[in-house]
């Protein structure tokens, strides 16, 4: 399981989780939920990086495809990749582009916290990918979630 966005408390960084957030909480939850899985996290904030049993974290900049590529090489082939990082269209599309190049059969990509006013762009992305991947744009209570599955 790979997640981009460990959770920065740094108010100078866009998409930080605030002073009372707990960096790495979702990685630790994934570790408990999937006790045999290797968990990998990535974040632009070096202060959030840590190593624990079955959890490895690395620096990644979602605005740079080369950084994402190097991060996913370190992560290895994944079953599930979650983008819970910058929450900006450019960053999400960079992550999706690079993540698709690293998929394996059966893997999933989930992009969280998409602004509802971006639905047209994400429906266009789904249309572009439909010949190779299964895609869904899911309405959550306050945002959208884009899901991609590599079935074949």
N, C-alpha and C positions, 0 to 999 in steps of 0.2 A: 504494500500500500504506500503510495507516494502522495504527499500533500504539500502544495506550495502555499505558504502563508502560515508560519508557525505562530504568529501573534506578537507583534511588537507593541510595547508600551510607550515607545518614543513618540511624543506629540509632534515632532518635526517631520515624521514620516506620514505620507498619505496612507489611508486605510489602517491606521494603528487601532488597536483594540481598547485604548484608554488606560488610565492609570491602574484600574482595578482588574484588568484582564489577567489571565494566567497563560503566559506563553507555553506552548507545547501541550496544552490540555487535551486537544483532540488527538494528537499523536499518542499520548498515553492511553486515551480511551480506546483508540484503535488497537493498541497493544493488548489491552485487556479483552477486548471483544474478539480478537483473532489471535489466540495465544501461540500459534505456530507461524504467524506472518512476520516478515521483516518489514519494518516501518521506516520510511525515509521522509524527512521534512526539509523544506528549503525556504529561505527567507532572505530579503535584502539586508535586514538588520543583523549584523554580526553578533550583537548582544543576545540574540535569542537562540543561538546555536548551542547544542548540547549533545551528549552521547549517553545513552542508557542501554540496558539490556534490550536487544533487538530493535533499538531506535538509533538511527544515525541522521544527523542533520548537516546541511551544507549551505553555503552562500549561493544565492541565485538572484539575478536581476531579470525580471520578466520583460523589461523593455529592450533587452538584448537577446536575440535568438542564439548567438554563440554561447552566452551564459546558460541559457536554458538547455542547449544541446549538451554542454559539459556536465551540467547537473544531472541530466537524464542518463548520461553514460555512467556516472557514479552510482546512480540509483539502480541501474540494471532494468531488465524487462519487468514490467509491472502488470498486476491484475486490475488495479484501480488507481487512477490518478485524479486527485481533487485539486482544483484551482480555487483557493480561498485566499488569494493574495491581494494584489493591487486593486481589483474590481474596476478596471478601466478597459474599454474596448480594445485599445491597442495591445495592452498587456495580455488580455484574455486571448486575442487572436494569435499573438506570438506563441503563447503557451500551447494553444490548440495545434497550430502548425507544426511545432517541434514535437509535441507529444504524439501526434499522428505518425510521425516518422519513426517513433520508438514503440509503437504498439505491437502486440502479439495477438494471435487469434484468441478470442474470448475476453480481451481486456476492455475496460470501461474508462471513460474520461467524464468527469463531472465538473462543470464550471458553475460556481455558486454566486449568489448575490448580484445577478444581472438586473440593471434598472429596467422596469417595464417599458420605458420609452425606447429601448434598444431592441424590441421584439422584431422589428422589420429586418434589421441587420442579421439577427440570429436565425430567422426563418430563411433568409438568403443563404447563410452558411449551411444550414441543413439541406437545402436544395442542392447546393454544390457537392455535398458529401454523399447524397442519397444512393449513388451507384456503388459505393464501396463500404458504407457504414450505415448502421441504424442510428437515427438521431431523434431526439425529443426535446421540445422546449416546454418545460413544466412550470406551471404557475404555483409559486409558493405564497404564503400569506403576505409578504411584503416585497417580494422580488421574483425573478425568474431563475430557473436552473436549466442549463443546457447539458444534455446527456448524450454521449456518443458511445456506441458499442461496436466493436470489431467482431462480427460474427464469423467471418470467413477470411 
